[in-house]
Amino acid sequence: MDAIIQQLALVSESKLAGIGDLMRVAAALQKQASRDLAPIWNISATVDAFEKLEDVPLGYWPMIIKDDIGFSGAAGIHLDKDRQPFALISSSTDLDVWSLTASHESLEMLVDPYGDRLIAGDSPKEGQGRVSFLVEVSDPSEAAEFAYTANGILVSDFYTPRYFDPLASPGVRYSFTGAISEPRQVLRDGYLSWVDSTTGHWWQETWFGGAAPTFRDIGPIDATAG
């Protein structure tokens, strides 16, 4: 069965990202989606640039570049309203900075449009046993040092479905670039999220400084509270 084609729209509400830059980045994201993501995750997508949000046709999932996305400390975020996914991307004077974020959000929106896709696996935290991982394909290797280029534009690395294998195996590709070399690995400046069904607590393994990743107990998350 052919994959459903998802349609993404790249729009700028920032003077830092003009229509020329939008078209260049949209072409790079299209190449990444078609050439790199589709064979690995069986997802098909189109990415088009539009000058104004009002120009975006119904059925497209918008990705909006803004000077202030309203989420402190986040370069980008993907959400959904009434089961209609969309992404917000922080603008930058450096095209590669916001193109990397746009790539990150487009990949994650395509693989997990509603932010609720879970895969069971063994917890990285000793003693937790089996947990349910949130499928956010760019989080563990999101740093620019693990990125690559499409059409000369910086785009994000992303993990493959084999990322959640119980054990490492020779010759297995755990992320597109190969930067991730074993299951459930978190690279510097990356993170991984999961829920422990026994306690209902969400956890993260993060590596935002220091010599090694650390664990963070977020606690229970009530979806009704946003």
N, C-alpha and C positions, 0 to 999 in steps of 0.2 A: 504493500500500500504506500502510495506517495505521501510524503510529509505535508502537513498543512503549511502554507506559506504565510508567515507573519510579516506585517508591513510596519516598518519603523520610520518616523519622521524626525529629522534633525532641524531644530528651530533655534534662533538666537533672539534673546531679549536683552542682549548686552552689546554695547558699542565695541567691545574688545574682540568680538567674533562676527565678522561681516559675511555676506553671502558667498564670497569667493572662498573663504576659509571653510565655511559650512560644506560647500560642494566638494572640496578636497578631502575633508574628513569623512563625509558621507561615502565617497568612493572607496576610501580605505576600509571603512567599516563594512561596506558591501563585500569587498574582496575577502576580508577576514571571515565574514559570516558564510560566504559561499565556498571558499577554498579550504578554510581551516576548521570552522565549527561544524558545518553540515555533515562531513563524513564521520565525525567522531560522535556527535550527539543526535544525528538524524533529525536535524532541524533546518528548515529552509526559511530564508528571510530576504526581504528587500529593504534597503536603506536609502531614503531620498531626503534632500535638503529642501526646505521651504523658507521663504522670506519672512512670513508672518504666521503666527499660530492659527489665525483665521483661514489661512490657505490650506491647512492640513485637511485632507478628506476624512470623512467618517470611516472608522475601521482601522486607521493607522494608530500606532502607539507612539505618542510624542516624546521626544527627548529634548528638553528645553535648557539652553545655556543661559544662566542668570548671574548677575553680579552678587546676589545674596540669595541662596537657596533656602534659608531659614532653618538650617540644621547646623548648629555650631560644631566646628571641628570636622565636618564631613565635606569632602570634595564633591561627592555625588551620592545620590540615593535613588532607588527605584521603589515605587509604591503602586497601589492601585486604588481606584475609586469606582465603586459599583462594578467590580470585575473588569475594569478597563485600565491596564497597566500604563504607567508613564514614568519618566525619569527626570530628575533635576540635576544639572551639572554646573559646578562653579566655573565661572569664566576666569581667564588668565591672559596676561600679555604674551605668554609663551604658548604657542599653539600645541606643542607636544604635551604640555601639562593637561590641558583640557581634553585633548584627543585621547590621552590615556584613560582619563576618567570616563569619557563618552564610550570608549571601547569596553571598559570594565562594566559599566551599567548596561550596555546593549547586550553583552554576552550573558549577563546574569538575568536580564529581563527575558531573553529568549529561552533560556534553559529552565527558569523558574519564574514565570510571569507574575504570579500572585504572592511570591515570597513565602510559600508554605510547603514546598516540596521537601520531603524528608527521605533519607536513606539510612537503614539500620547498619550498624557496624560496631566494632570494638572501640571503646573509649580510649583516648590517649592518656586519660588520668587513671592511674593505677587504682584498682579496687572498684571501679564503677561498672565494669562489665559491658553489656550491650546497651547502646544508646541510639538515639535518632539524630543524625546530622542534618543541618539545614544545607540545602544544595545551593551554595553561592560560589560559583566556579572560579571566580577571580580573586577571592579574598586571601587564600593562603600564599599566593605569589603576586600580590598586587603592586609591589614596589617597581619603580621604573627600571631598576637594574636587572630585572627578570623579564622585561618587556621585549618586544621586537617591532619591526616596521612592516607596514603594508603600504605600497606606493610611496615609500619614504616618510610615512606618517607613523608616529609611535602608537602602538596598540598593546593591549594587555595580554599577558599569558593567561591560560585557564587550564583547570585540571580536567582529566578524562574520567569516564565512569569507573575506570580501574583504580582511581584514587582511594576508593573505599574497600579495596581488597583486604582480606585478613592478614596476608603476609606478602612481603616483597618477592618478586620473581624476576630472574634475569630477562632482559630484553623487553620488559613491559614499559609502556609509555604512560607516565602518571600525570604529566602536564604537556601542553603542546610543545613548548620549547625544550622540555627535558630538565628544566630547572628543579622541579620536584622529582626526587629520585626514589621515593618510597611512599607507601600508603600513609595517608593522614599526616603528612609532613607539613609543618608551618615554617615558612621562610622568614627571614628578617623583614620587619615592617608589614607582616601579614598576620592573619588570624583565621580561626576556625570555630564555628558555633554548633552547639548541639543541645538537646534536651535529655535529661535523665528522667525516664518515665517513673522510676520508683519514688522520687521526691518531687517531681514536677518542676525542678529547677532547671533553668538554662545556664549553660556554661560556655566559656570561650577559652581557647588557648591562644594567647597573643604574644607577639614578639616586637614590642615597640620600645626597644632599649634593653641594655644588659647583654649578657653573654649567651643567654638561652631563653626560650619561650617560658611563659608563666601561665598559670591557670587563674581564671576569674569566675566566681560564682555570681551570676546576674540575679538569680532568684526566679520565682515564678513570674510569668508574663501573662497578663490578662488581655486578650485580644480586644475585648470590648472597651478597654480604656485607651486603645490606640497605641 
